[in-house]
Amino acid sequence: MTPAPDLSGVVPLLQVFDMVEAARFYRDHLGFELVSCSPEVETSEGRFSHWMWFRRGGAEVMLNTAYDSGERPTERDERRWSGHADLCLYLGCEDVDAAWADLKARGLSPTAPSIAPYGLKRFTVRDPDGYELCFQGPA
């Protein structure tokens, strides 16, 4: 059997309720930059791309609208979105305290940094769709 080719990373694709809100969160609050996106569309919910790919350093995330144009309900169905409670994205971070201070300055309310049972320092914050993001690094 020939060796499998190396992989260069993994990029989660998150389903989002409101793309404009989610993109603003990842760009303006977390400091991610847009790498690529689908063409913008004009819908009853507004003008936006249905798919977006963001990067900050070595961290990447893709967002995709959970509903097709004109099909998004007026409010989130909490049963659907509560399913994200068991998902956590871990982001490597050299200076956890500085990252925490940066997110606080950007208007977010992350948990206080603490030392995890496995020895790394970490804190968490949730995005508008309930996805948990854990920033962790050396204690």
C-alpha positions, 0 to 999 in steps of 0.5 A: 500500500502506498503512503497516504498524501499529507494533509494541510489542515481542516476547515469546519463548515458551520451552518448559520442562521443569519450570514450578515450577523455571523460574518460580522462576528467572525470579521469584526469581533474575532478579527478573521479576514475574508478569504473567499465567498460565493457571489452576493445574492439579493433576498428577502433577508437582505444582500449577502453571500450564502457561503464565506471562508475566513482565516486568522493566522492558521485558523480557518472557518467556513460559514454557510447559510442554513436556509435558501433565499427566502426560506429563513424563518423570522426567528431561530428554531431553538431546537435546531440551534441548541444542537450546537451546544456539544460542539467546540472549536479549539483555536491555538493561541500563543497569548491567551490573556492578550486574546481575552483582552482583545475580545473584551475590547471588541465588545464580547463577553468571553469566560475568564481565562483558566487552567484546564485539567490538561494544563493549558490556559483557555477561555471560551466565547459563543458565536451568534449561532451558539457555536463555542470557540475555545481559545487555548495556549500555554499556561 
